[in-house]
Every structure is written in structure tokens, then in C-alpha cells.
């Protein structure tokens, strides 16, 4: 019985509480787009995701105070989402100079530090511009107290509401909000209701409400940072959808489903693989298969104490099953090389599909998986060598060379992510990000944070990312994560309907049989999603 995949924590909650070319790639994906000329200091820019819009978004963030590093964290997540709509440039707000906004089609300011010294030039330009402006959380009082902004837009800064808001209503969906979050939500003082449209509503425990997000003319305000303590059906989805309006890329309503068959290796059961392929094919559901080509059990955990080490080339029946899956509409992706690291427990038992491959982790005394940082010997050359070795096995087995990569357990160092961008340029997973990636500083591995996407993006590492956003079926609780059954995934798919052109993308382990799979596929279809291939999500 394989150990379930640890869930990647999303947002920065844990941080605060714990304070060879395999395919053609876009090697210049992370450089400043030629069409954007910026004089902003410490700026980093990125290109649009395939099929993305033409927006040129300026993302400005705070840097001062004890938690100044969190500004970069939130800017990273905002930049990732912004890539769905066009190119982006991220920079500290403190370096803003008069007119910098002119080079962009929209601006997003992330107020994460209370009373950050926001440049007067920025306040003046925001008040004067007709371009879309999105402002998150803090320092709104610096804007509403300047000039005629309050009179023009019909609201002023209010006070923070510290009620345990567990629900944000948006588009008739009751999105969740984790009440562990005690940072409060800004409750604006609306002085002219005719000028203000409430976009989403925060619901207090007693049922009373107040605006969570509002719009007045070209200006959108969100009363908190929507990236902390995020879950599958979180109010984060409302923010992800609001960007369609503020970044000028309103699209036709469309909802696509994706399924990825997970943790398939040389030790997989061919009959289970064929059964999954037969069911999905019968439903006309294209699918992706995440394959690691080498199985290792260095401690003999599953073999009476005797070590095992073999590849797909030693398992012709598994190879035949994979080819059968390809014939039934399956596309293989590279899920690492061995899906474990060396001869050590990382964090469980050293067995393929159980352990991390590109990142170090351990299970603490409270039964939580703790992310420790890069593995010993981590480097671009080391990571690339594993991709090359993996690709050679795929090719030798006659399976073709995968063009998409997925990190085992969604975890790797910044160096490894950059190596994948160089070799593949495409991933299908959730990303792990670190302070330092935007600023060019040494990555801070003590403060890693994760992010899932409700649509395709090109992230700050430069790679195009096929989204996975509603999780997987886990019949049993593990590592302080509750069990998740088909109804949970279907519920998450329902919540994700608030995102126009959003997806319901899940992964599934074939050793669970097909009954759970049938329930999820049927339920996701019933919510109005149409299943598509991963490649169709990232086609230009």
C-alpha cells in the first residue's frame, strides 16, 4: 500500500506560524518583454502564458517592516496569476516614480505592510489614471485621504473587522475563508453607494455582512490579502476571477476538466492501468499519466529487507499497459526519475512514489510533513541529469519522450524549477515558491510557500503550468490532512465555477480502482465541465 501524496500547503500560513534538450522550450520566458520598458528599480518581468491576453500588468509590493519579505511572497503569487492575462512586471512600490504607470495597461498594488511609505507619486498617478487599478488590503487610507479620491469614488478607508469570517459570497457561491487568519478585513466607509459596486461579501458568524471587494469606476479594492490560508474552495478564487475584469481580458464563460493518473511506475499493476484507461476512454475523457521510470526500494521495505532497483525496461507488461493507455487517449508526462531520494527516508521510507525526490522533508512529532530545503547535492546539473536519465528510459521503452514535467510531491528548489524550465518549459503541478525569486536574492528556503492555479499560467520561473486545483481522492486521513472523497472534489469543482474560463483539474491513483474515479468524472461533468487534454490547455 503506497503512502498518500502529502498535500502541498498553499499560501504562507505555515510560514507565519512557524516564523540534454528533451523538448523545444521558450528559453527567454522569464526575461523582460521587449514591449515593456521600465525604469523601476529591482524589477522582474515575465511573459504571458500561451493563449494569454495582451495586458501589461505592473505589480507593486511592500518591503518594509519585520514581515517585509511577505510583500514579495504575495507579489509572486499575483504575478503568476497575472501571466494568464498578459505580461507582467513586479517591483517594490518604494521605487515608484511619477509616470512609471504609463508603460502598463493595469496596476495591482499589494498592501501587506501597515503604513508602508507609499510614494506620493504613486498615489497621484493612481488617482489620475483611467487604467484599471487593483488595490489589496493595507494603506488604502493613504489614497482615500489624498486629493479628491474619496469624493470621486464614493468611499473612504474604514476600520479593520476582526470577526471570524469563514465565508465570502461571490457569484452566488459561498467560498470558504480559514478563521485561523486573524489579520482582519478592511470594512470601508462607503459615502456614496451610487458610485460603489460590491463584488464580494464577507459573512460574519452572526450572519451580518460587509463588502469584501468593491469596484468604483476603474478602481477595484479587495479588503484583505487573498493568498493566506488558502484551500481548494477558498475566496482566493474570487480574486482570481476578478482579474478577468481588471486586467482587460474578460472572456466567454468556459469550464474545462482535467484528470491526471498519478504515481505510475515500473511497480504498477498493469491490470489497474488498463482498467483506468478503458473507463476514461469509454467516457471520451482525455487524460495524462504521471510516470516515474525507475523503481527503488533501497531498504527493502516491500521486499523482506532486500533492496530493489529496476526500470520500466525490466517490466514489459507495465510498458505494454502504458502503450495501451496512450492508445486510449493518455499522454505520458515525466514524474521525476525515481520519485525518491538516495538511500534515506525522505520523509517516509525511501520507496519510490512514497518519498520526495527533489526536496528534503521529514515527519515531525506531531505527524506533520516538514519541508526542510534542497536535498544534499542539489544543483542545476544534478537535477538536469535526473531528467536526462529519466528521458532515456522512456525512449528506450518505446514510449516516446515526455514534453511535460511534474515534480514528485510538488516540491523542488528554485534551482530545480529553473532547470525544468530550461529542459521542458512546461509543468503540470502546483508550484513551490520562495522569497528571493523576484528580487534576485538567494532563495530563502525557510519560507517556502505553494500556489495552485485555476487556469493556465506562466509562473515566475518562466515555465508554462498546466493547472491542478481540486486535489485528489484520499480515503484515509494522513499527516494531519483529512480524508478527501469524491464529494469533496466535486464540491471544489462547484466552487471553482466562479472563475470564468477556469478548470476543475484533479489527479487520481490507479490503485484505488475505478469506482471513485467514476464518481469524480461523473460529478465534474454534471457541474458543467468538459474534459480536455493537458496539451490543449497550453496551446498557443
ChimeraX attribute file (.defattr): number of C-alpha atoms within 10 A of each C-alpha:
attribute: neighborCount
match mode: 1-to-1
recipient: residues
	/A:1	6
	/A:2	11
	/A:3	12
	/A:4	19
	/A:5	20
	/A:6	17
	/A:7	15
	/A:8	19
	/A:9	17
	/A:10	21
	/A:11	24
	/A:12	21
	/A:13	17
	/A:14	16
	/A:15	13
	/A:16	12
	/A:17	7
	/A:18	9
	/A:19	9
	/A:20	11
	/A:21	11
	/A:22	17
	/A:23	15
	/A:24	12
	/A:25	18
	/A:26	16
	/A:27	14
	/A:28	14
	/A:29	23
	/A:30	21
	/A:31	14
	/A:32	18
	/A:33	17
	/A:34	7
	/A:35	10
	/A:36	14
	/A:37	13
	/A:38	17
	/A:39	12
	/A:40	18
	/A:41	14
	/A:42	12
	/A:43	19
	/A:44	21
	/A:45	24
	/A:46	27
	/A:47	30
	/A:48	27
	/A:49	28
	/A:50	19
	/A:51	15
	/A:52	20
	/A:53	20
	/A:54	17
	/A:55	21
	/A:56	27
	/A:57	29
	/A:58	27
	/A:59	26
	/A:60	27
	/A:61	30
	/A:62	28
	/A:63	21
	/A:64	18
	/A:65	13
	/A:66	8
	/A:67	13
	/A:68	15
	/A:69	20
	/A:70	22
	/A:71	23
	/A:72	25
	/A:73	25
	/A:74	26
	/A:75	24
	/A:76	24
	/A:77	21
	/A:78	25
	/A:79	27
	/A:80	27
	/A:81	28
	/A:82	32
	/A:83	28
	/A:84	29
	/A:85	28
	/A:86	25
	/A:87	27
	/A:88	30
	/A:89	28
	/A:90	27
	/A:91	25
	/A:92	23
	/A:93	23
	/A:94	19
	/A:95	16
	/A:96	19
	/A:97	16
	/A:98	13
	/A:99	12
	/A:100	17
	/A:101	20
	/A:102	14
	/A:103	15
	/A:104	19
	/A:105	20
	/A:106	23
	/A:107	24
	/A:108	25
	/A:109	26
	/A:110	26
	/A:111	25
	/A:112	27
	/A:113	21
	/A:114	13
	/A:115	15
	/A:116	19
	/A:117	14
	/A:118	20
	/A:119	15
	/A:120	16
	/A:121	14
	/A:122	21
	/A:123	18
	/A:124	16
	/A:125	16
	/A:126	20
	/A:127	20
	/A:128	10
	/A:129	14
	/A:130	13
	/A:131	19
	/A:132	19
	/A:133	23
	/A:134	22
	/A:135	21
	/A:136	21
	/A:137	22
	/A:138	24
	/A:139	20
	/A:140	22
	/A:141	15
	/A:142	17
	/A:143	20
	/A:144	20
	/A:145	13
	/A:146	13
	/A:147	12
	/A:148	11
	/A:149	18
	/A:150	20
	/A:151	14
	/A:152	14
	/A:153	22
	/A:154	17
	/A:155	20
	/A:156	21
	/A:157	19
	/A:158	13
	/A:159	13
	/A:160	16
	/A:161	18
	/A:162	15
	/A:163	16
	/A:164	19
	/A:165	23
	/A:166	19
	/A:167	22
	/A:168	25
	/A:169	19
	/A:170	22
	/A:171	14
	/A:172	10
	/A:173	18
	/A:174	18
	/A:175	25
	/A:176	20
	/A:177	23
	/A:178	16
	/A:179	15
	/A:180	12
	/A:181	15
	/A:182	12
	/A:183	14
	/A:184	18
	/A:185	24
	/A:186	24
	/A:187	21
	/A:188	22
	/A:189	15
	/A:190	17
	/A:191	14
	/A:192	14
	/A:193	13
	/A:194	10
	/A:195	15
	/A:196	18
	/A:197	14
	/A:198	16
	/A:199	18
	/A:200	25
	/A:201	19
	/A:202	28
	/A:203	21
	/A:204	17
	/A:205	12
	/A:206	9
	/A:207	9
	/A:208	9
	/A:209	16
	/A:210	17
	/A:211	23
	/A:212	24
	/A:213	27
	/A:214	18
	/A:215	19
	/A:216	17
	/A:217	14
	/A:218	16
	/A:219	20
	/A:220	23
	/A:221	23
	/A:222	24
	/A:223	24
	/A:224	22
	/A:225	19
	/A:226	21
	/A:227	22
	/A:228	21
	/A:229	18
	/A:230	22
	/A:231	22
	/A:232	22
	/A:233	23
	/A:234	23
	/A:235	27
	/A:236	22
	/A:237	25
	/A:238	26
	/A:239	20
	/A:240	20
	/A:241	22
	/A:242	20
	/A:243	21
	/A:244	19
	/A:245	13
	/A:246	24
	/A:247	25
	/A:248	18
	/A:249	16
	/A:250	16
	/A:251	11
	/A:252	8
	/A:253	11
	/A:254	14
	/A:255	22
	/A:256	20
	/A:257	24
	/A:258	26
	/A:259	25
	/A:260	24
	/A:261	21
	/A:262	22
	/A:263	26
	/A:264	24
	/A:265	25
	/A:266	25
	/A:267	19
	/A:268	18
	/A:269	15
	/A:270	20
	/A:271	15
	/A:272	17
	/A:273	23
	/A:274	20
	/A:275	16
	/A:276	25
	/A:277	28
	/A:278	17
	/A:279	16
	/A:280	22
	/A:281	17
	/A:282	10
	/A:283	13
	/A:284	13
	/A:285	20
	/A:286	21
	/A:287	27
	/A:288	23
	/A:289	25
	/A:290	28
	/A:291	29
	/A:292	30
	/A:293	27
	/A:294	24
	/A:295	22
	/A:296	23
	/A:297	23
	/A:298	23
	/A:299	18
	/A:300	16
	/A:301	14
	/A:302	14
	/A:303	11
	/A:304	8
	/A:305	11
	/A:306	11
	/A:307	15
	/A:308	15
	/A:309	14
	/A:310	15
	/A:311	21
	/A:312	21
	/A:313	17
	/A:314	14
	/A:315	16
	/A:316	14
	/A:317	16
	/A:318	22
	/A:319	21
	/A:320	16
	/A:321	20
	/A:322	24
	/A:323	19
	/A:324	17
	/A:325	24
	/A:326	18
	/A:327	12
	/A:328	21
	/A:329	17
	/A:330	22
	/A:331	24
	/A:332	26
	/A:333	22
	/A:334	24
	/A:335	30
	/A:336	28
	/A:337	28
	/A:338	28
	/A:339	26
	/A:340	31
	/A:341	23
	/A:342	15
	/A:343	14
	/A:344	15
	/A:345	20
	/A:346	23
	/A:347	21
	/A:348	16
	/A:349	19
	/A:350	24
	/A:351	30
	/A:352	27
	/A:353	27
	/A:354	23
	/A:355	28
	/A:356	31
	/A:357	29
	/A:358	29
	/A:359	25
	/A:360	21
	/A:361	21
	/A:362	17
	/A:363	15
	/A:364	11
	/A:365	7
	/A:366	8
	/A:367	12
	/A:368	14
	/A:369	20
	/A:370	13
	/A:371	20
	/A:372	14
	/A:373	19
	/A:374	20
	/A:375	18
	/A:376	11
	/A:377	9
	/A:378	16
	/A:379	16
	/A:380	17
	/A:381	13
	/A:382	14
	/A:383	23
	/A:384	19
	/A:385	15
	/A:386	16
	/A:387	23
	/A:388	15
	/A:389	15
	/A:390	23
	/A:391	24
	/A:392	16
	/A:393	20
	/A:394	24
	/A:395	12
	/A:396	12
	/A:397	20
	/A:398	13
	/A:399	17
	/A:400	14
	/A:401	19
	/A:402	20
	/A:403	20
	/A:404	26
	/A:405	24
	/A:406	23
	/A:407	26
	/A:408	28
	/A:409	25
	/A:410	21
	/A:411	27
	/A:412	25
	/A:413	24
	/A:414	22
	/A:415	18
	/A:416	23
	/A:417	25
	/A:418	21
	/A:419	21
	/A:420	25
	/A:421	23
	/A:422	25
	/A:423	23
	/A:424	23
	/A:425	27
	/A:426	25
	/A:427	26
	/A:428	25
	/A:429	22
	/A:430	22
	/A:431	26
	/A:432	21
	/A:433	28
	/A:434	21
	/A:435	23
	/A:436	17
	/A:437	18
	/A:438	23
	/A:439	15
	/A:440	11
	/A:441	9
	/A:442	11
	/A:443	18
	/A:444	15
	/A:445	17
	/A:446	14
	/A:447	21
	/A:448	23
	/A:449	23
	/A:450	20
	/A:451	22
	/A:452	26
	/A:453	25
	/A:454	25
	/A:455	26
	/A:456	27
	/A:457	29
	/A:458	30
	/A:459	27
	/A:460	27
	/A:461	24
	/A:462	27
	/A:463	26
	/A:464	29
	/A:465	29
	/A:466	28
	/A:467	26
	/A:468	24
	/A:469	27
	/A:470	25
	/A:471	19
	/A:472	26
	/A:473	22
	/A:474	19
	/A:475	14
	/A:476	11
	/A:477	11
	/A:478	17
	/A:479	15
	/A:480	12
	/A:481	13
	/A:482	11
	/A:483	13
	/A:484	15
	/A:485	16
	/A:486	22
	/A:487	15
	/A:488	18
	/A:489	26
	/A:490	22
	/A:491	16
	/A:492	22
	/A:493	29
	/A:494	19
	/A:495	26
	/A:496	26
	/A:497	24
	/A:498	21
	/A:499	22
	/A:500	19
	/A:501	19
	/A:502	25
	/A:503	28
	/A:504	30
	/A:505	27
	/A:506	22
	/A:507	23
	/A:508	23
	/A:509	24
	/A:510	22
	/A:511	17
	/A:512	14
	/A:513	15
	/A:514	20
	/A:515	11
	/A:516	17
	/A:517	22
	/A:518	16
	/A:519	16
	/A:520	24
	/A:521	23
	/A:522	15
	/A:523	19
	/A:524	26
	/A:525	18
	/A:526	12
	/A:527	16
	/A:528	15
	/A:529	22
	/A:530	17
	/A:531	22
	/A:532	18
	/A:533	20
	/A:534	25
	/A:535	15
	/A:536	9
	/A:537	20
	/A:538	20
	/A:539	9
	/A:540	9
